[in-house]
Amino acid sequence: MKKGFLILFTLPVAAAVIYLEGALFFANRFQFHTSLNGRNVSLMTARQTEAGLQGSADSYKLTVQGRDGLSDTITAKDIDLTAAPGPHVRSALGRTNIFLWPVSLFHSTSYKIDEDVEFSEPALEKKISTLTFFDEANVRAPENAAAKVVDGKFQIVNGDAGTQLNSDKTLAAITEAITAQSPSLSLEDAGCYESAAVSADNEQLIADTEMLNRFAAVTITIPFGQDKEVAGPDVVSGWLNGLSDSSSENNAALTVADVFNRDKIASYVAELSKKYDTYGQKRTFTTASGDTISITAGDYGWWMDQSSTVDAIIKAIETGEDSEVEPVYFQKAFQYGSVDWDPDNFAEVDLDKQHVYIHKDGKIVFDTDCVSGKALAGNGTPDGIYSLKFKQRDTVLRGDNYASPVSYWMPFNRGVGFHDASWRSKFGGDIYVTRGSHGCVNLPVDAADDVYANVSSGEAVIVYGGLSQAQAVSYSGKPATSDGQSDLTANTAGNDPAAQADPAAAQAAADAVNKAQSADAKAQGADATAQAKAQADAQAQANAQVAQIAAQLQAAYMAQGMTPEQAAARAQADIAAAQAKAQAAAPAAGQ
């Protein structure tokens, strides 16, 4: 009885003693099944835990992961990393209830504390600079989203995201990971990579892509008489640049240069010019005598202004509608095809027979003997197909050593043209070989009147045959001579020595400029806005006229063998001289 009582008394006392001793034991230790920041610290004192943290810091390694499967590591040694627990361990230990230690036998407890560490910031920055992500071979700048042709349609395509890191963001993310003693860091998840300036949801890019698709769906039809050249969407879409990876970066409206590949359109137009232009091309002609001949020289024919035609095509595409675009020309002919002149209305000059035929309404309505340029002097009238530039009555044809009044003047090749020659009593035969003109086609006065009445400006003048200077020497048995200036660079109407290719054309250019200046003067009394508009309108009109006339003059000079550069320079000189003369003759303001 006493023994049983003793046992009953002893067990509770023993349990109490164990409980109290356990409480005392865990007064400065973590309880059973306790972890701190994922580390098992069961039964460890604060000092032991801190020592463990230091050991952990010494072995710390951060694995950094990036794009393209690249990764690198930073170790504690790389950055002189040491643990600095501070009060955090003891604070965690203080949160335990020592009297509940038996519960820890059956229940796990986990604590999360700030693990203060110290490291060398300069050493970290140096280490980061050597990471594989910053190796030049591994760095690609991000590419903007762009509109590109996919399956025949413009679609927005994201560019390469690249592998270029933002240095500041990378430093901040790695510093945060080390401070938290994280074992790994994804640079992608941390947002450390540079982003493209233009993404696929960019409003300007979306709007521009929609515009491109409108342009790409356009069909352009270009007429050439009865023929038509059609550039459908499959062709037009190839003329568009798409959108470069920077074109929408500033949300600015696209320019023509951004959208259109001018070189591709120019190549297309060049092929059209090659196919349809007849200027300077070989033509076949059946003479009044029934002979079939080939003629290449001359300034007659279609001559496309390729650059302006490209501009017209671009402007049509910009409407977003199917369009017919007329080519722009420096000069036009009567019709398209191998016979590009009016076959019913033209003048024909047979230099072998020294005879002129006037074709009107499909018939030869007049013909006459003539005297052409003196072959022995090298002033032979040039072969070729030309256009009659203009007609003029009662003028004076001038050269270096002559001044000839004429009643009818009809130039077709610079200073060469038809005119009456009252000083001659005979025409035809072989007079031209030794006693011909400076290059013009001399006509009897009555015949010149008939020719004048039956030809019109712009009609073709077809010249062929005749002896060369060498042939004339052989034919006549006489030595070659020089009679001075050829009509090619003379026969200037009036007193204007500058307008040698086409006096009326050069004068027209000068008049256009002077008209603009006159309009400018009239505008002086208007208000500033009206004055500026009047000046601009007049100048724009003058510039357009001068450009057109300059092109015609250039064509005439090129037909005589000048290079395009030489012909252009000569044309500008002619116009400038004509303008200077016109200004000198004009009355001073106020007179």
C-alpha positions in Angstrom: 0.0 0.0 0.0 2.7 2.4 0.9 4.8 1.3 -2.1 2.0 2.0 -4.5 1.4 5.3 -3.0 5.1 6.1 -3.4 5.0 5.2 -7.1 2.0 7.4 -7.7 3.7 10.3 -6.0 7.1 9.8 -7.7 6.0 9.7 -11.3 4.4 13.1 -11.4 7.3 14.6 -9.6 9.7 13.1 -12.1 7.7 14.4 -15.0 7.5 17.8 -13.5 11.3 17.8 -13.0 11.9 16.7 -16.6 9.5 19.3 -17.9 11.1 22.1 -15.8 14.6 21.0 -16.8 13.5 20.9 -20.5 12.1 24.4 -20.1 15.4 25.5 -18.6 17.3 23.7 -21.4 15.3 25.4 -24.2 15.6 28.8 -22.5 18.6 29.5 -24.9 18.1 26.8 -27.5 15.7 26.2 -30.4 13.3 23.4 -29.7 12.8 20.1 -31.4 12.0 20.1 -35.2 12.8 23.8 -35.6 14.2 25.3 -38.8 15.5 28.8 -39.5 15.4 30.0 -43.1 15.2 26.4 -44.2 18.1 25.2 -42.1 17.7 22.7 -39.2 18.5 24.5 -36.0 16.9 22.0 -33.5 18.6 22.1 -30.1 21.1 24.7 -31.2 21.9 27.8 -29.2 21.9 31.3 -30.7 25.7 31.3 -30.9 25.8 27.9 -32.5 23.2 29.0 -35.1 25.1 32.2 -35.8 28.2 30.1 -36.3 26.3 27.9 -38.7 25.1 31.0 -40.6 28.7 32.1 -41.0 29.7 28.7 -42.3 26.8 28.9 -44.7 27.9 32.3 -45.8 31.4 31.1 -46.5 30.0 28.4 -48.8 27.4 30.6 -50.4 27.1 30.5 -54.2 24.6 32.4 -56.4 23.7 30.8 -59.7 22.6 33.5 -62.2 20.6 32.3 -65.2 20.0 34.3 -68.4 18.7 34.0 -71.9 20.1 31.7 -74.6 20.7 29.1 -71.9 23.6 31.2 -70.4 24.4 30.9 -66.7 27.2 31.9 -64.4 28.0 31.9 -60.7 29.0 34.3 -58.0 30.7 32.9 -54.9 31.2 34.3 -51.4 34.9 34.5 -52.1 34.3 36.5 -55.2 32.7 39.3 -53.2 34.3 38.9 -49.7 31.0 37.8 -48.3 30.6 37.4 -44.5 27.6 36.8 -42.3 26.3 39.5 -40.0 23.4 38.0 -38.2 22.8 40.9 -35.9 19.8 40.5 -33.5 17.7 38.4 -35.9 18.7 34.9 -34.6 18.2 35.9 -30.9 15.0 37.6 -31.9 13.7 34.4 -33.5 14.8 32.4 -30.4 13.0 34.8 -28.2 9.7 34.1 -30.0 9.7 30.5 -28.7 7.7 29.5 -25.7 10.0 27.5 -23.5 7.0 26.0 -21.6 5.6 24.5 -24.8 8.8 22.6 -25.7 7.1 19.2 -25.4 4.8 20.2 -28.3 7.9 20.5 -30.5 8.3 16.7 -30.2 5.2 16.3 -32.4 5.1 19.6 -34.3 7.6 21.4 -36.6 8.3 25.1 -36.4 9.9 27.2 -39.1 11.2 30.8 -38.7 12.1 33.3 -41.4 14.6 36.0 -40.5 16.7 38.5 -42.4 20.2 37.0 -42.8 22.3 40.0 -42.8 25.5 39.6 -44.8 28.3 42.0 -45.7 30.2 42.0 -48.9 32.4 44.3 -51.0 30.3 46.3 -53.4 33.4 47.1 -55.7 34.2 43.4 -55.8 30.6 42.6 -56.7 30.5 45.2 -59.5 33.8 43.9 -60.9 32.5 40.3 -60.8 29.3 41.2 -62.5 31.3 42.9 -65.3 33.0 39.6 -66.0 29.9 37.5 -66.1 29.3 35.7 -69.4 26.2 37.7 -70.0 28.3 40.8 -70.6 30.7 39.1 -73.0 30.4 41.1 -76.3 30.0 37.8 -78.2 26.9 37.1 -76.1 25.2 40.5 -76.3 22.5 41.3 -78.9 20.5 44.5 -78.8 16.8 44.0 -78.8 15.0 44.6 -82.1 11.8 46.5 -82.5 8.7 44.9 -83.7 8.2 45.5 -87.5 5.8 45.0 -90.3 7.0 42.4 -92.8 5.5 40.5 -95.6 4.2 37.1 -94.5 2.2 35.0 -97.0 1.7 38.0 -99.2 0.4 40.3 -96.5 2.1 42.8 -94.1 2.0 41.4 -90.5 3.6 42.7 -87.3 6.5 40.5 -86.3 8.2 40.8 -83.0 11.9 41.4 -83.3 14.7 39.5 -81.5 14.3 40.1 -77.8 18.1 40.3 -77.6 20.4 39.6 -74.7 21.4 43.1 -73.7 21.2 43.6 -70.0 20.5 46.9 -68.2 23.5 47.2 -65.9 21.8 49.1 -63.1 18.9 46.7 -63.0 21.2 43.7 -63.1 23.3 45.1 -60.2 20.2 45.7 -58.1 18.7 42.3 -58.7 22.0 40.4 -57.9 22.5 42.6 -54.8 19.0 41.7 -53.6 19.6 38.0 -54.3 22.9 37.9 -52.4 21.4 39.9 -49.5 18.6 37.4 -49.2 21.1 34.5 -49.7 19.0 33.2 -52.6 20.7 30.2 -54.3 19.7 31.3 -57.8 18.5 34.3 -59.8 16.7 34.4 -63.2 17.6 37.7 -64.9 14.6 37.2 -67.1 12.2 37.0 -64.2 14.0 39.9 -62.5 13.3 42.1 -65.5 16.9 42.9 -66.1 16.9 42.8 -69.9 16.6 45.9 -72.1 13.3 46.0 -74.0 12.7 47.0 -77.6 11.4 50.5 -78.0 8.5 49.3 -80.3 6.5 46.3 -79.3 3.8 44.5 -81.4 1.0 46.4 -79.6 2.5 49.8 -80.6 -0.5 51.9 -81.8 1.5 53.7 -84.5 3.0 50.4 -85.8 -0.5 48.9 -86.0 -1.9 51.9 -87.9 1.1 51.9 -90.2 0.7 48.2 -90.9 -2.9 48.7 -91.8 -1.9 51.5 -94.2 0.7 49.3 -95.8 -1.8 46.6 -96.4 -4.1 49.2 -98.1 -1.2 50.2 -100.3 -0.2 46.6 -101.1 -3.7 45.8 -102.3 -3.6 48.5 -105.0 -3.5 47.8 -108.7 -1.7 50.4 -110.9 -2.5 50.5 -114.6 -0.2 52.5 -116.9 -1.6 53.1 -120.4 0.6 53.3 -123.5 -1.9 53.9 -126.3 -3.8 50.7 -126.8 -1.5 48.8 -124.6 -1.6 48.8 -120.8 0.9 47.7 -118.2 -0.7 46.5 -115.0 1.1 46.3 -111.7 -1.1 44.2 -109.4 -0.8 43.7 -105.7 1.9 41.1 -106.2 4.1 43.7 -107.8 3.0 46.8 -105.7 3.6 45.0 -102.4 7.2 44.4 -103.6 7.6 48.2 -103.9 6.9 48.7 -100.2 9.7 48.7 -97.7 7.6 47.3 -94.9 8.4 49.0 -91.6 11.9 49.1 -90.3 12.5 48.2 -86.7 12.8 51.9 -85.8 10.2 53.5 -88.0 7.5 53.6 -85.3 9.9 54.3 -82.4 8.8 58.0 -82.0 5.2 57.4 -83.0 5.9 59.7 -85.9 4.0 59.6 -89.2 5.8 57.6 -91.9 7.5 59.5 -94.8 7.5 58.4 -98.4 11.1 57.3 -98.1 10.1 55.1 -95.1 7.3 53.3 -97.0 8.3 53.1 -100.6 11.4 51.4 -102.1 12.0 54.0 -104.8 14.8 52.0 -106.4 12.5 49.1 -107.1 9.8 51.4 -108.6 12.5 53.2 -110.6 13.7 49.8 -112.0 10.1 49.0 -113.0 9.7 52.4 -114.7 13.1 52.0 -116.4 11.9 48.8 -118.0 8.8 50.6 -119.2 10.9 53.4 -120.6 13.1 50.8 -122.4 10.0 49.1 -123.9 8.0 52.2 -125.0 10.4 55.1 -125.4 11.2 55.8 -129.1 13.5 58.7 -128.6 16.9 57.8 -130.2 15.6 54.4 -131.3 15.9 52.8 -134.7 12.9 53.2 -136.9 11.9 51.9 -140.3 10.5 54.3 -142.9 9.2 53.9 -146.4 10.2 56.9 -148.5 8.1 58.7 -151.1 10.2 56.8 -153.7 9.1 53.5 -152.1 12.5 52.6 -150.6 12.5 51.2 -147.0 15.2 52.7 -144.9 16.3 52.7 -141.2 16.7 55.9 -139.2 18.1 56.3 -135.7 19.1 59.9 -135.3 16.8 62.8 -134.4 15.0 64.2 -131.4 11.5 62.9 -132.2 9.8 60.3 -130.1 8.6 59.4 -126.7 11.0 60.3 -123.9 9.8 59.4 -120.5 10.6 61.4 -117.4 11.3 58.4 -115.3 11.8 60.2 -112.0 8.5 62.2 -112.3 6.7 59.0 -113.4 7.9 57.3 -110.2 6.5 60.2 -108.2 3.2 59.8 -110.0 3.0 56.1 -109.2 3.8 56.7 -105.5 1.2 59.4 -105.3 -1.4 57.0 -106.8 -0.6 54.2 -104.4 -0.9 56.6 -101.5 -4.6 57.0 -102.3 -5.1 53.3 -101.4 -7.3 52.9 -104.5 -6.8 51.2 -107.8 -5.5 53.9 -110.2 -4.5 54.5 -113.8 -1.3 56.5 -113.9 -0.3 58.4 -117.1 3.5 58.4 -117.5 5.2 61.8 -117.4 7.3 62.7 -120.4 10.0 65.1 -121.3 8.5 64.9 -124.8 5.7 63.0 -126.5 5.2 61.6 -130.0 2.0 61.3 -131.9 1.3 57.7 -131.1 2.9 54.6 -129.6 4.5 51.9 -131.7 7.3 51.6 -134.3 5.7 54.4 -136.3 5.3 56.9 -133.6 4.8 60.0 -135.8 1.6 60.9 -137.5 1.9 58.8 -140.7 -0.7 61.0 -142.5 0.9 64.4 -141.7 4.6 65.0 -141.8 7.4 66.5 -143.9 10.0 64.4 -145.7 13.4 65.5 -146.9 15.3 63.4 -149.4 18.8 64.7 -149.3 20.0 62.5 -152.2 17.3 63.8 -154.5 17.3 67.3 -152.8 13.5 67.2 -152.6 10.9 68.0 -149.9 7.6 66.2 -149.7 4.7 67.4 -147.5 2.3 64.7 -146.4 -1.1 65.8 -145.3 -4.2 63.7 -144.6 -2.4 60.7 -145.9 -1.4 62.2 -149.3 1.6 64.2 -150.7 -0.1 67.5 -151.1 3.1 69.4 -152.1 6.6 68.7 -153.1 9.5 70.9 -154.1 13.2 70.9 -154.9 15.5 72.3 -152.2 19.1 73.0 -151.4 20.4 71.4 -148.1 23.6 71.9 -146.1 26.9 72.2 -148.0 28.4 68.7 -147.8 31.9 69.8 -148.9 32.1 72.1 -145.9 30.9 69.5 -143.4 27.6 71.4 -143.0 25.4 68.7 -144.3 21.8 68.7 -143.1 21.7 65.9 -140.4 19.7 62.8 -141.0 17.0 61.9 -138.5 13.4 62.2 -137.4 12.7 65.5 -135.8 9.7 67.5 -134.6 8.9 70.9 -136.1 9.6 73.3 -133.3 7.6 76.3 -134.4 6.8 78.5 -137.4 7.8 82.1 -137.7 7.3 84.8 -140.3 9.6 87.6 -141.3 12.7 87.2 -139.2 16.5 87.3 -139.6 18.7 84.2 -139.4 22.1 85.0 -138.0 25.4 83.2 -137.7 29.0 84.3 -137.2 29.4 85.5 -140.7 25.9 86.1 -142.0 22.5 87.6 -141.4 19.8 86.5 -143.7 16.3 88.0 -143.7 13.7 85.4 -144.5 9.9 85.4 -144.8 9.3 81.9 -143.6 11.2 80.1 -140.8 10.4 76.6 -139.7 13.2 75.1 -137.5 13.3 71.4 -136.6 16.8 70.7 -135.4 18.3 73.4 -133.3 19.2 76.1 -135.8 18.4 73.9 -138.8 15.1 74.3 -140.5 13.1 75.1 -143.6 13.2 78.7 -144.9 12.9 80.6 -148.1 16.1 81.5 -149.9 15.4 84.4 -152.2 19.1 84.8 -153.1 19.0 81.4 -154.9 17.8 81.0 -158.5 18.2 77.3 -158.7 17.3 74.4 -156.4 17.7 70.6 -156.5 20.3 68.5 -158.3 23.8 68.4 -156.6 24.0 72.1 -155.7 24.2 71.2 -152.1 27.5 69.3 -152.5 29.6 72.4 -153.2 27.2 75.4 -152.9 24.8 74.3 -150.2 23.6 76.1 -147.1 25.1 76.2 -143.6 22.8 73.3 -142.8 19.2 74.6 -143.4 16.9 73.3 -146.1 16.6 76.2 -148.5 13.3 76.5 -150.5 12.1 78.7 -153.3 10.0 81.6 -151.8 6.7 80.3 -153.3 7.5 76.8 -152.2 8.3 78.0 -148.7 4.9 79.6 -148.5 3.2 76.3 -149.4 5.3 74.4 -146.9 4.5 76.9 -144.2 0.8 76.6 -144.9 0.8 72.8 -144.8 3.0 72.0 -141.8 2.2 72.3 -138.1 4.4 72.6 -135.0 5.1 69.2 -133.4 4.8 67.3 -136.7 7.6 65.0 -137.7 10.3 66.0 -140.2 12.0 63.0 -141.6 15.4 63.7 -143.1 17.6 61.0 -144.9 20.3 60.5 -147.4 22.9 63.0 -148.6 26.7 62.8 -149.0 29.1 63.0 -146.1 32.0 65.5 -146.3 34.4 62.7 -147.4 31.9 61.5 -150.0 31.5 65.1 -151.2 35.2 65.4 -151.7 35.3 62.2 -153.7 32.2 63.2 -155.7 33.3 66.7 -156.5 37.0 66.2 -156.8 37.5 69.3 -154.7 39.1 69.7 -151.3 37.0 70.0 -148.2 36.2 73.6 -147.3 35.0 75.5 -144.2 32.3 78.0 -144.6 32.2 79.0 -141.0 29.5 78.4 -138.4 27.0 75.6 -139.1 23.3 76.3 -138.8 23.3 73.7 -136.1 24.7 76.4 -133.8 23.4 79.4 -135.7 20.3 80.6 -137.5 19.1 82.3 -134.3 16.0 84.3 -134.9 16.2 88.0 -134.1 19.3 89.1 -132.3 19.6 86.5 -129.6 22.9 84.5 -129.9 22.1 82.4 -126.9 18.9 80.6 -128.0 20.8 78.4 -130.5 18.9 75.2 -130.0 15.5 76.6 -130.1 15.1 80.4 -129.9 11.4 80.3 -129.2 11.8 77.7 -126.4 14.6 79.6 -124.7 12.7 82.8 -125.0 9.6 81.1 -123.5 11.7 80.1 -120.5 13.0 83.6 -120.1 9.4 85.0 -120.4 8.2 82.6 -117.8 10.9 83.8 -115.3 10.2 87.4 -116.1 6.4 86.8 -115.7 7.1 85.4 -112.3 9.1 88.5 -111.4 6.4 90.8 -112.7 3.8 89.0 -110.6 6.2 89.4 -107.7 6.3 93.1 -108.2 2.5 93.4 -108.5 2.2 91.6 -105.2 4.2 94.2 -103.3 1.0 96.2 -102.6 -0.9 93.3 -101.2 -0.9 92.2 -97.6 1.9 89.9 -96.5 -0.1 86.6 -96.8 -1.4 87.3 -100.2 1.9 88.7 -101.3 3.7 85.5 -100.3 1.1 83.3 -102.0 1.3 85.3 -105.2 5.0 85.1 -105.2 5.1 81.4 -104.5 2.4 80.6 -107.1 4.2 82.6 -109.8 7.6 81.2 -109.0 6.3 77.6 -109.0 4.6 78.1 -112.4 7.7 79.6 -113.8 9.9 76.8 -112.5 7.7 74.2 -114.0 7.7 75.9 -117.4 11.5 76.4 -117.3 12.0 72.8 -116.4 9.9 71.6 -119.3 11.6 73.8 -121.8 15.0 72.9 -120.5 14.2 69.2 -121.0 13.2 69.9 -124.6 16.4 71.9 -125.3 18.4 69.1 -123.7 16.7 66.5 -125.9 17.6 68.5 -129.0 21.2 68.8 -128.0 21.5 65.1 -127.1 20.1 64.2 -130.6 23.2 65.9 -132.0 25.6 63.7 -130.0 26.1 65.7 -126.8 26.2 63.8 -123.5 23.2 64.4 -121.2 25.5 66.5 -118.9 26.7 68.6 -121.8 23.2 69.0 -123.2 21.8 70.0 -119.9 24.5 72.6 -119.3 24.0 74.0 -122.8 20.2 74.2 -122.4 20.6 76.1 -119.1 23.1 78.5 -120.7 20.6 79.2 -123.5 17.8 80.0 -121.1 20.0 82.1 -118.9 21.2 84.2 -121.8 17.7 84.6 -123.2 16.6 85.8 -119.7 19.4 88.2 -119.4 18.6 89.7 -122.8 14.9 90.0 -121.9 15.7 91.7 -118.6 18.0 94.1 -120.3 15.4 95.1 -122.8 12.6 95.5 -120.2 11.8 99.0 -119.0 12.9 100.0 -115.5 10.3 100.0 -112.8 8.2 103.1 -112.8 9.0 104.1 -116.5 
